Each structure stands twice: as C-alpha cells, then as structure tokens.
Amino acid sequence: MEKVIRCRDVGFDCEGVIKAKTEKEALELVAEHAKNEHGLKEVTPEVVEKIKSVMTEE
Ligand SMILES: [Zn+2]
C-alpha cells in the first residue's frame, strides 16, 4: 500500500499525484511540491490537516 494524494484534492488546480510509503514522507513531498509548484509560503497546521484528509491508500 502507498499513500496517495491528488494535488487537486488539496485545493490546487493541478493534475499532480504524490505517492509515498509513509504518511510523514507523503506530507513532506506534498509540502515540497506545493512550495515549488504553487508558491505556497508556509505549511500551516490547516494545510497539513487538509492533506491528511485527502490522503488515500492504494
Ligand atoms: Zn500540484
């Protein structure tokens, strides 16, 4: 099983799909992606909660 996050579900207009082995890694990868690709300034607790809420396992 992998953690899968669709960037669109986090709230960005983006087809990006982030996959990782662990929740921690997934959060880091999404945060990095959001900063680099979407100009996210800061990963707030709200953003983390949002990411967790749309995280699925495949
Ligand atoms: Zn994206």
N, CA, C, O and the ligand as a Tripos MOL2 file, in Angstrom:
@<TRIPOS>MOLECULE
protein
  233   231    59     0     0
PROTEIN
NO_CHARGES

@<TRIPOS>ATOM
      1 N           0.8440   -1.2030    0.0000 N.3       1 MET1
      2 CA          0.0000    0.0000    0.0000 C.3       1 MET1
      3 C           0.8760    1.2490    0.0000 C.2       1 MET1
      4 O           1.8930    1.3200    0.6910 O.2       1 MET1
      5 N           0.4560    2.2190   -0.7870 N.am      2 GLU2
      6 CA          1.1450    3.5080   -0.8110 C.3       2 GLU2
      7 C           0.1610    4.6010   -0.4200 C.2       2 GLU2
      8 O          -1.0430    4.5040   -0.6580 O.2       2 GLU2
      9 N           0.7180    5.6410    0.1870 N.am      3 LYS3
     10 CA         -0.0890    6.8350    0.4390 C.3       3 LYS3
     11 C          -0.1600    7.6250   -0.8680 C.2       3 LYS3
     12 O           0.8520    7.8450   -1.5330 O.2       3 LYS3
     13 N          -1.3540    8.0390   -1.2160 N.am      4 VAL4
     14 CA         -1.5460    8.7640   -2.4660 C.3       4 VAL4
     15 C          -2.3290   10.0430   -2.1900 C.2       4 VAL4
     16 O          -3.3710   10.0260   -1.5340 O.2       4 VAL4
     17 N          -1.8030   11.1480   -2.7040 N.am      5 ILE5
     18 CA         -2.5020   12.4320   -2.5660 C.3       5 ILE5
     19 C          -2.6250   13.0670   -3.9370 C.2       5 ILE5
     20 O          -1.6350   13.2430   -4.6480 O.2       5 ILE5
     21 N          -3.8260   13.4010   -4.2900 N.am      6 ARG6
     22 CA         -4.0340   14.1390   -5.5400 C.3       6 ARG6
     23 C          -4.0020   15.6310   -5.2160 C.2       6 ARG6
     24 O          -4.7660   16.1280   -4.3890 O.2       6 ARG6
     25 N          -3.1000   16.3200   -5.8910 N.am      7 CYS7
     26 CA         -2.8970   17.7310   -5.5880 C.3       7 CYS7
     27 C          -4.2100   18.5070   -5.7130 C.2       7 CYS7
     28 O          -4.4830   19.4160   -4.9290 O.2       7 CYS7
     29 N          -5.0060   18.1400   -6.6990 N.am      8 ARG8
     30 CA         -6.2910   18.8190   -6.9050 C.3       8 ARG8
     31 C          -7.1550   18.7600   -5.6530 C.2       8 ARG8
     32 O          -7.8410   19.7250   -5.3150 O.2       8 ARG8
     33 N          -7.1170   17.6210   -4.9700 N.am      9 ASP9
     34 CA         -7.9520   17.4390   -3.7830 C.3       9 ASP9
     35 C          -7.5120   18.3390   -2.6280 C.2       9 ASP9
     36 O          -8.2980   18.6680   -1.7400 O.2       9 ASP9
     37 N          -6.2340   18.7280   -2.6640 N.am     10 VAL10
     38 CA         -5.7290   19.6300   -1.6160 C.3      10 VAL10
     39 C          -6.2170   21.0520   -1.8730 C.2      10 VAL10
     40 O          -6.2520   21.8780   -0.9610 O.2      10 VAL10
     41 N          -6.5940   21.3320   -3.1280 N.am     11 GLY11
     42 CA         -7.1500   22.6440   -3.4310 C.3      11 GLY11
     43 C          -6.4250   23.3910   -4.5350 C.2      11 GLY11
     44 O          -6.7360   24.5480   -4.8150 O.2      11 GLY11
     45 N          -5.4440   22.7230   -5.1710 N.am     12 PHE12
     46 CA         -4.7290   23.3750   -6.2640 C.3      12 PHE12
     47 C          -5.2750   22.8880   -7.5990 C.2      12 PHE12
     48 O          -5.7470   21.7570   -7.7220 O.2      12 PHE12
     49 N          -5.2000   23.7630   -8.5930 N.am     13 ASP13
     50 CA         -5.6250   23.3860   -9.9400 C.3      13 ASP13
     51 C          -4.4460   22.6760  -10.6090 C.2      13 ASP13
     52 O          -3.6690   23.2950  -11.3360 O.2      13 ASP13
     53 N          -4.3230   21.3880  -10.3580 N.am     14 CYS14
     54 CA         -3.1020   20.6640  -10.6970 C.3      14 CYS14
     55 C          -3.4310   19.1870  -10.8400 C.2      14 CYS14
     56 O          -4.2240   18.6310  -10.0800 O.2      14 CYS14
     57 N          -2.8100   18.5700  -11.8230 N.am     15 GLU15
     58 CA         -3.0360   17.1350  -12.0450 C.3      15 GLU15
     59 C          -2.0190   16.2800  -11.2890 C.2      15 GLU15
     60 O          -2.0040   15.0560  -11.4210 O.2      15 GLU15
     61 N          -1.1810   16.9280  -10.5070 N.am     16 GLY16
     62 CA         -0.1170   16.1980   -9.8230 C.3      16 GLY16
     63 C          -0.6500   15.1500   -8.8460 C.2      16 GLY16
     64 O          -1.6210   15.3790   -8.1250 O.2      16 GLY16
     65 N           0.0100   14.0050   -8.8470 N.am     17 VAL17
     66 CA         -0.3070   12.9370   -7.8950 C.3      17 VAL17
     67 C           0.9720   12.6020   -7.1390 C.2      17 VAL17
     68 O           1.9950   12.2810   -7.7440 O.2      17 VAL17
     69 N           0.9080   12.6780   -5.8240 N.am     18 ILE18
     70 CA          2.0840   12.4010   -4.9970 C.3      18 ILE18
     71 C           1.8830   11.0600   -4.3080 C.2      18 ILE18
     72 O           0.8430   10.8020   -3.7020 O.2      18 ILE18
     73 N           2.8950   10.2190   -4.4140 N.am     19 LYS19
     74 CA          2.8300    8.9060   -3.7680 C.3      19 LYS19
     75 C           4.0250    8.7440   -2.8420 C.2      19 LYS19
     76 O           5.1300    9.1960   -3.1420 O.2      19 LYS19
     77 N           3.7860    8.0970   -1.7230 N.am     20 ALA20
     78 CA          4.8700    7.8770   -0.7680 C.3      20 ALA20
     79 C           4.5700    6.6370    0.0550 C.2      20 ALA20
     80 O           3.4500    6.1270    0.0700 O.2      20 ALA20
     81 N           5.5980    6.1730    0.7360 N.am     21 LYS21
     82 CA          5.4580    4.9430    1.5290 C.3      21 LYS21
     83 C           4.8100    5.2040    2.8860 C.2      21 LYS21
     84 O           4.0760    4.3700    3.4160 O.2      21 LYS21
     85 N           5.1000    6.3770    3.4300 N.am     22 THR22
     86 CA          4.5860    6.6860    4.7730 C.3      22 THR22
     87 C           3.8610    8.0280    4.7560 C.2      22 THR22
     88 O           4.0430    8.8440    3.8520 O.2      22 THR22
     89 N           3.0310    8.2340    5.7860 N.am     23 GLU23
     90 CA          2.2950    9.4920    5.8830 C.3      23 GLU23
     91 C           3.2610   10.6650    6.0160 C.2      23 GLU23
     92 O           3.0600   11.7170    5.4100 O.2      23 GLU23
     93 N           4.3250   10.4700    6.8260 N.am     24 LYS24
     94 CA          5.3000   11.5290    7.0360 C.3      24 LYS24
     95 C           5.9630   11.9200    5.7130 C.2      24 LYS24
     96 O           6.0840   13.1020    5.3910 O.2      24 LYS24
     97 N           6.3860   10.9180    4.9600 N.am     25 GLU25
     98 CA          7.0250   11.1900    3.6720 C.3      25 GLU25
     99 C           6.0420   11.8770    2.7280 C.2      25 GLU25
    100 O           6.4060   12.8120    2.0160 O.2      25 GLU25
    101 N           4.8170   11.4160    2.7280 N.am     26 ALA26
    102 CA          3.8040   12.0000    1.8470 C.3      26 ALA26
    103 C           3.5980   13.4790    2.1680 C.2      26 ALA26
    104 O           3.5140   14.3130    1.2660 O.2      26 ALA26
    105 N           3.5160   13.7930    3.4590 N.am     27 LEU27
    106 CA          3.3260   15.1890    3.8630 C.3      27 LEU27
    107 C           4.4960   16.0550    3.4050 C.2      27 LEU27
    108 O           4.3120   17.1800    2.9420 O.2      27 LEU27
    109 N           5.7000   15.5080    3.5450 N.am     28 GLU28
    110 CA          6.8820   16.2600    3.1340 C.3      28 GLU28
    111 C           6.8920   16.4950    1.6250 C.2      28 GLU28
    112 O           7.1940   17.5920    1.1540 O.2      28 GLU28
    113 N           6.5560   15.4490    0.8800 N.am     29 LEU29
    114 CA          6.5690   15.5660   -0.5780 C.3      29 LEU29
    115 C           5.5070   16.5490   -1.0690 C.2      29 LEU29
    116 O           5.7550   17.3410   -1.9780 O.2      29 LEU29
    117 N           4.3360   16.4910   -0.4650 N.am     30 VAL30
    118 CA          3.2750   17.4130   -0.8710 C.3      30 VAL30
    119 C           3.6560   18.8500   -0.5090 C.2      30 VAL30
    120 O           3.4330   19.7770   -1.2860 O.2      30 VAL30
    121 N           4.2280   19.0170    0.6690 N.am     31 ALA31
    122 CA          4.6410   20.3570    1.0920 C.3      31 ALA31
    123 C           5.6870   20.9210    0.1300 C.2      31 ALA31
    124 O           5.6170   22.0800   -0.2770 O.2      31 ALA31
    125 N           6.6500   20.0800   -0.2210 N.am     32 GLU32
    126 CA          7.6930   20.4900   -1.1520 C.3      32 GLU32
    127 C           7.0950   20.8640   -2.5120 C.2      32 GLU32
    128 O           7.4300   21.8970   -3.0930 O.2      32 GLU32
    129 N           6.2170   20.0120   -2.9970 N.am     33 HIS33
    130 CA          5.5570   20.2410   -4.2750 C.3      33 HIS33
    131 C           4.7500   21.5410   -4.2510 C.2      33 HIS33
    132 O           4.8220   22.3460   -5.1800 O.2      33 HIS33
    133 N           3.9930   21.7310   -3.1940 N.am     34 ALA34
    134 CA          3.1470   22.9250   -3.0970 C.3      34 ALA34
    135 C           3.9960   24.1960   -3.0480 C.2      34 ALA34
    136 O           3.6260   25.2210   -3.6200 O.2      34 ALA34
    137 N           5.1300   24.1170   -2.3620 N.am     35 LYS35
    138 CA          6.0230   25.2740   -2.2940 C.3      35 LYS35
    139 C           6.6410   25.5670   -3.6560 C.2      35 LYS35
    140 O           6.6510   26.7110   -4.1100 O.2      35 LYS35
    141 N           7.1540   24.5300   -4.3000 N.am     36 ASN36
    142 CA          7.8550   24.7190   -5.5700 C.3      36 ASN36
    143 C           6.9210   25.0370   -6.7240 C.2      36 ASN36
    144 O           7.2230   25.8900   -7.5580 O.2      36 ASN36
    145 N           5.7920   24.3560   -6.7720 N.am     37 GLU37
    146 CA          4.9150   24.4600   -7.9340 C.3      37 GLU37
    147 C           3.8010   25.4830   -7.7580 C.2      37 GLU37
    148 O           3.3060   26.0480   -8.7330 O.2      37 GLU37
    149 N           3.4180   25.7130   -6.5340 N.am     38 HIS38
    150 CA          2.2260   26.5420   -6.3160 C.3      38 HIS38
    151 C           2.4950   27.7620   -5.4520 C.2      38 HIS38
    152 O           1.5740   28.4990   -5.1000 O.2      38 HIS38
    153 N           3.7690   27.9750   -5.1090 N.am     39 GLY39
    154 CA          4.1170   29.1730   -4.3640 C.3      39 GLY39
    155 C           3.5750   29.2180   -2.9540 C.2      39 GLY39
    156 O           3.4190   30.2940   -2.3770 O.2      39 GLY39
    157 N           3.2860   28.0470   -2.3920 N.am     40 LEU40
    158 CA          2.8270   28.0120   -1.0110 C.3      40 LEU40
    159 C           3.9390   28.5310   -0.1040 C.2      40 LEU40
    160 O           5.0710   28.0490   -0.1500 O.2      40 LEU40
    161 N           3.6000   29.5180    0.7190 N.am     41 LYS41
    162 CA          4.6240   30.1540    1.5440 C.3      41 LYS41
    163 C           4.9370   29.3360    2.7890 C.2      41 LYS41
    164 O           6.0900   29.2200    3.2040 O.2      41 LYS41
    165 N           3.9060   28.7820    3.3620 N.am     42 GLU42
    166 CA          4.0690   28.1470    4.6610 C.3      42 GLU42
    167 C           3.1050   26.9690    4.7740 C.2      42 GLU42
    168 O           1.9390   27.0560    4.3900 O.2      42 GLU42
    169 N           3.6160   25.8830    5.3040 N.am     43 VAL43
    170 CA          2.7480   24.7290    5.5370 C.3      43 VAL43
    171 C           2.1680   24.8530    6.9410 C.2      43 VAL43
    172 O           2.8060   24.5080    7.9360 O.2      43 VAL43
    173 N           0.9610   25.3460    6.9870 N.am     44 THR44
    174 CA          0.3050   25.5690    8.2830 C.3      44 THR44
    175 C          -0.3440   24.2700    8.7610 C.2      44 THR44
    176 O          -0.5220   23.3370    7.9780 O.2      44 THR44
    177 N          -0.6930   24.2130   10.0350 N.am     45 PRO45
    178 CA         -1.4280   23.0280   10.5360 C.3      45 PRO45
    179 C          -2.6930   22.7660    9.7300 C.2      45 PRO45
    180 O          -3.0800   21.6130    9.5380 O.2      45 PRO45
    181 N          -3.3380   23.8270    9.2570 N.am     46 GLU46
    182 CA         -4.5390   23.6590    8.4390 C.3      46 GLU46
    183 C          -4.2210   22.9350    7.1320 C.2      46 GLU46
    184 O          -4.9690   22.0670    6.6830 O.2      46 GLU46
    185 N          -3.0890   23.3140    6.5350 N.am     47 VAL47
    186 CA         -2.6760   22.6660    5.2890 C.3      47 VAL47
    187 C          -2.3710   21.1890    5.5380 C.2      47 VAL47
    188 O          -2.7500   20.3200    4.7520 O.2      47 VAL47
    189 N          -1.6800   20.9260    6.6450 N.am     48 VAL48
    190 CA         -1.3550   19.5370    6.9890 C.3      48 VAL48
    191 C          -2.6430   18.7280    7.1720 C.2      48 VAL48
    192 O          -2.7500   17.6040    6.6810 O.2      48 VAL48
    193 N          -3.6140   19.3050    7.8770 N.am     49 GLU49
    194 CA         -4.8800   18.6100    8.0940 C.3      49 GLU49
    195 C          -5.5980   18.3450    6.7850 C.2      49 GLU49
    196 O          -6.1860   17.2820    6.5850 O.2      49 GLU49
    197 N          -5.5420   19.3320    5.8910 N.am     50 LYS50
    198 CA         -6.1810   19.1860    4.5910 C.3      50 LYS50
    199 C          -5.5380   18.0360    3.8180 C.2      50 LYS50
    200 O          -6.2280   17.2000    3.2340 O.2      50 LYS50
    201 N          -4.2190   18.0090    3.8240 N.am     51 ILE51
    202 CA         -3.5040   16.9540    3.1110 C.3      51 ILE51
    203 C          -3.8760   15.5900    3.6910 C.2      51 ILE51
    204 O          -4.1520   14.6430    2.9550 O.2      51 ILE51
    205 N          -3.8780   15.5080    5.0140 N.am     52 LYS52
    206 CA         -4.2340   14.2320    5.6540 C.3      52 LYS52
    207 C          -5.6510   13.7990    5.2840 C.2      52 LYS52
    208 O          -5.9270   12.6140    5.0930 O.2      52 LYS52
    209 N          -6.5350   14.7790    5.1890 N.am     53 SER53
    210 CA         -7.9440   14.4480    4.9390 C.3      53 SER53
    211 C          -8.1770   13.9170    3.5300 C.2      53 SER53
    212 O          -9.1490   13.2030    3.2850 O.2      53 SER53
    213 N          -7.2870   14.2620    2.6030 N.am     54 VAL54
    214 CA         -7.4760   13.7990    1.2150 C.3      54 VAL54
    215 C          -6.5200   12.6570    0.8820 C.2      54 VAL54
    216 O          -6.5100   12.1640   -0.2460 O.2      54 VAL54
    217 N          -5.7250   12.2380    1.8480 N.am     55 MET55
    218 CA         -4.7680   11.1530    1.6240 C.3      55 MET55
    219 C          -5.5100    9.8200    1.5230 C.2      55 MET55
    220 O          -6.3670    9.5100    2.3500 O.2      55 MET55
    221 N          -5.1730    9.0530    0.5160 N.am     56 THR56
    222 CA         -5.7630    7.7270    0.3750 C.3      56 THR56
    223 C          -4.6520    6.6910    0.2840 C.2      56 THR56
    224 O          -3.4780    7.0340    0.1520 O.2      56 THR56
    225 N          -5.0300    5.4410    0.3530 N.am     57 GLU57
    226 CA         -4.0510    4.3640    0.1930 C.3      57 GLU57
    227 C          -4.4150    3.5370   -1.0250 C.2      57 GLU57
    228 O          -5.5760    3.2010   -1.2620 O.2      57 GLU57
    229 N          -3.3860    3.2260   -1.7830 N.am     58 GLU58
    230 CA         -3.6180    2.4130   -2.9830 C.3      58 GLU58
    231 C          -2.5980    1.2870   -3.0330 C.2      58 GLU58
    232 O          -2.6130    0.4810   -3.9640 O.2      58 GLU58
    233 ZN          0.2840   20.4490   -7.6730 Zn       59 ZN59
@<TRIPOS>BOND
     1     1     2 1
     2     2     3 1
     3     3     4 2
     4     3     5 am
     5     5     6 1
     6     6     7 1
     7     7     8 2
     8     7     9 am
     9     9    10 1
    10    10    11 1
    11    11    12 2
    12    11    13 am
    13    13    14 1
    14    14    15 1
    15    15    16 2
    16    15    17 am
    17    17    18 1
    18    18    19 1
    19    19    20 2
    20    19    21 am
    21    21    22 1
    22    22    23 1
    23    23    24 2
    24    23    25 am
    25    25    26 1
    26    26    27 1
    27    27    28 2
    28    27    29 am
    29    29    30 1
    30    30    31 1
    31    31    32 2
    32    31    33 am
    33    33    34 1
    34    34    35 1
    35    35    36 2
    36    35    37 am
    37    37    38 1
    38    38    39 1
    39    39    40 2
    40    39    41 am
    41    41    42 1
    42    42    43 1
    43    43    44 2
    44    43    45 am
    45    45    46 1
    46    46    47 1
    47    47    48 2
    48    47    49 am
    49    49    50 1
    50    50    51 1
    51    51    52 2
    52    51    53 am
    53    53    54 1
    54    54    55 1
    55    55    56 2
    56    55    57 am
    57    57    58 1
    58    58    59 1
    59    59    60 2
    60    59    61 am
    61    61    62 1
    62    62    63 1
    63    63    64 2
    64    63    65 am
    65    65    66 1
    66    66    67 1
    67    67    68 2
    68    67    69 am
    69    69    70 1
    70    70    71 1
    71    71    72 2
    72    71    73 am
    73    73    74 1
    74    74    75 1
    75    75    76 2
    76    75    77 am
    77    77    78 1
    78    78    79 1
    79    79    80 2
    80    79    81 am
    81    81    82 1
    82    82    83 1
    83    83    84 2
    84    83    85 am
    85    85    86 1
    86    86    87 1
    87    87    88 2
    88    87    89 am
    89    89    90 1
    90    90    91 1
    91    91    92 2
    92    91    93 am
    93    93    94 1
    94    94    95 1
    95    95    96 2
    96    95    97 am
    97    97    98 1
    98    98    99 1
    99    99   100 2
   100    99   101 am
   101   101   102 1
   102   102   103 1
   103   103   104 2
   104   103   105 am
   105   105   106 1
   106   106   107 1
   107   107   108 2
   108   107   109 am
   109   109   110 1
   110   110   111 1
   111   111   112 2
   112   111   113 am
   113   113   114 1
   114   114   115 1
   115   115   116 2
   116   115   117 am
   117   117   118 1
   118   118   119 1
   119   119   120 2
   120   119   121 am
   121   121   122 1
   122   122   123 1
   123   123   124 2
   124   123   125 am
   125   125   126 1
   126   126   127 1
   127   127   128 2
   128   127   129 am
   129   129   130 1
   130   130   131 1
   131   131   132 2
   132   131   133 am
   133   133   134 1
   134   134   135 1
   135   135   136 2
   136   135   137 am
   137   137   138 1
   138   138   139 1
   139   139   140 2
   140   139   141 am
   141   141   142 1
   142   142   143 1
   143   143   144 2
   144   143   145 am
   145   145   146 1
   146   146   147 1
   147   147   148 2
   148   147   149 am
   149   149   150 1
   150   150   151 1
   151   151   152 2
   152   151   153 am
   153   153   154 1
   154   154   155 1
   155   155   156 2
   156   155   157 am
   157   157   158 1
   158   158   159 1
   159   159   160 2
   160   159   161 am
   161   161   162 1
   162   162   163 1
   163   163   164 2
   164   163   165 am
   165   165   166 1
   166   166   167 1
   167   167   168 2
   168   167   169 am
   169   169   170 1
   170   170   171 1
   171   171   172 2
   172   171   173 am
   173   173   174 1
   174   174   175 1
   175   175   176 2
   176   175   177 am
   177   177   178 1
   178   178   179 1
   179   179   180 2
   180   179   181 am
   181   181   182 1
   182   182   183 1
   183   183   184 2
   184   183   185 am
   185   185   186 1
   186   186   187 1
   187   187   188 2
   188   187   189 am
   189   189   190 1
   190   190   191 1
   191   191   192 2
   192   191   193 am
   193   193   194 1
   194   194   195 1
   195   195   196 2
   196   195   197 am
   197   197   198 1
   198   198   199 1
   199   199   200 2
   200   199   201 am
   201   201   202 1
   202   202   203 1
   203   203   204 2
   204   203   205 am
   205   205   206 1
   206   206   207 1
   207   207   208 2
   208   207   209 am
   209   209   210 1
   210   210   211 1
   211   211   212 2
   212   211   213 am
   213   213   214 1
   214   214   215 1
   215   215   216 2
   216   215   217 am
   217   217   218 1
   218   218   219 1
   219   219   220 2
   220   219   221 am
   221   221   222 1
   222   222   223 1
   223   223   224 2
   224   223   225 am
   225   225   226 1
   226   226   227 1
   227   227   228 2
   228   227   229 am
   229   229   230 1
   230   230   231 1
   231   231   232 2
@<TRIPOS>SUBSTRUCTURE
     1 MET1         2 RESIDUE 1 A MET
     2 GLU2         6 RESIDUE 1 A GLU
     3 LYS3        10 RESIDUE 1 A LYS
     4 VAL4        14 RESIDUE 1 A VAL
     5 ILE5        18 RESIDUE 1 A ILE
     6 ARG6        22 RESIDUE 1 A ARG
     7 CYS7        26 RESIDUE 1 A CYS
     8 ARG8        30 RESIDUE 1 A ARG
     9 ASP9        34 RESIDUE 1 A ASP
    10 VAL10       38 RESIDUE 1 A VAL
    11 GLY11       42 RESIDUE 1 A GLY
    12 PHE12       46 RESIDUE 1 A PHE
    13 ASP13       50 RESIDUE 1 A ASP
    14 CYS14       54 RESIDUE 1 A CYS
    15 GLU15       58 RESIDUE 1 A GLU
    16 GLY16       62 RESIDUE 1 A GLY
    17 VAL17       66 RESIDUE 1 A VAL
    18 ILE18       70 RESIDUE 1 A ILE
    19 LYS19       74 RESIDUE 1 A LYS
    20 ALA20       78 RESIDUE 1 A ALA
    21 LYS21       82 RESIDUE 1 A LYS
    22 THR22       86 RESIDUE 1 A THR
    23 GLU23       90 RESIDUE 1 A GLU
    24 LYS24       94 RESIDUE 1 A LYS
    25 GLU25       98 RESIDUE 1 A GLU
    26 ALA26      102 RESIDUE 1 A ALA
    27 LEU27      106 RESIDUE 1 A LEU
    28 GLU28      110 RESIDUE 1 A GLU
    29 LEU29      114 RESIDUE 1 A LEU
    30 VAL30      118 RESIDUE 1 A VAL
    31 ALA31      122 RESIDUE 1 A ALA
    32 GLU32      126 RESIDUE 1 A GLU
    33 HIS33      130 RESIDUE 1 A HIS
    34 ALA34      134 RESIDUE 1 A ALA
    35 LYS35      138 RESIDUE 1 A LYS
    36 ASN36      142 RESIDUE 1 A ASN
    37 GLU37      146 RESIDUE 1 A GLU
    38 HIS38      150 RESIDUE 1 A HIS
    39 GLY39      154 RESIDUE 1 A GLY
    40 LEU40      158 RESIDUE 1 A LEU
    41 LYS41      162 RESIDUE 1 A LYS
    42 GLU42      166 RESIDUE 1 A GLU
    43 VAL43      170 RESIDUE 1 A VAL
    44 THR44      174 RESIDUE 1 A THR
    45 PRO45      178 RESIDUE 1 A PRO
    46 GLU46      182 RESIDUE 1 A GLU
    47 VAL47      186 RESIDUE 1 A VAL
    48 VAL48      190 RESIDUE 1 A VAL
    49 GLU49      194 RESIDUE 1 A GLU
    50 LYS50      198 RESIDUE 1 A LYS
    51 ILE51      202 RESIDUE 1 A ILE
    52 LYS52      206 RESIDUE 1 A LYS
    53 SER53      210 RESIDUE 1 A SER
    54 VAL54      214 RESIDUE 1 A VAL
    55 MET55      218 RESIDUE 1 A MET
    56 THR56      222 RESIDUE 1 A THR
    57 GLU57      226 RESIDUE 1 A GLU
    58 GLU58      230 RESIDUE 1 A GLU
    59 ZN59       233 GROUP 0 **** ****
